[in-house]
Amino acid sequence: MSAGARSEVSTAAATTPRSLTTPGIVLGVGLGGFVDGILLHQLLQWHHMLTSTDSDNIGIRYYPDTTVHGLEINTVWDGVFHTFTWVMVLLGLALLYSRVQQSRGRVWTSRALWGWVLVGWGVFNLVEGVVDHHILGIHHVRSGDNQISWDLGFLALGALLVMGGWLLQRGATFKDTASASVGSSRTRS
């Protein structure tokens, strides 16, 4: 590679803002977990963290959500789950703040962040669905006759979120607001 080509590559690397991949995925894991916890655990009350332990694969004591004690234990474990999702959101925001602070006026369009957030949400669904629903069997999206259909639908949604998010972020560009303001001040002087 010639010296001129190396200079162009290093200049392009110096002007491209740091990737939003990690902050976006971590935020997506946390936000996807919140959607699961708030929508499925609290509003629809389809399941809690340990509502299928009567048929789990690891031998956890059964805590039915139809008894006060069972609901109390499930609520505690839902709280542990929400604490994890909250920590993921805080970590994602900290990573995002760090990237923005270091960007020096070079910012990605929102497609980059939202694409990676969708990927993170999809990763959450895939990991949580495989681990909790299938491997451990501690709960299912909706227990009953069609629980395997609900669990597979949850995984399919996760895969669609990963693919859609990845496609969305592929078209992301960035703006160099620092050079635009420097350039405009130079033309005025």
Secondary structure, DSSP 8 states (H G I E B T S, - for coil): --HHHHHHHHHHHHHS----HHHHHHHHHHHHHHHIIIIIIIIS----TTTTTTS-SS------TTSHHHHHHHHHHHHHHHHHHHHHHHHHHHHHHHHHHTSTTEEE-HHHHHHHHHHHHHHHHHHHIIIIIIII-S--SS-STTHHHHHHHHHHHHHHHHHHHHHHHHT--EEEHHHHHHHHHHHH-
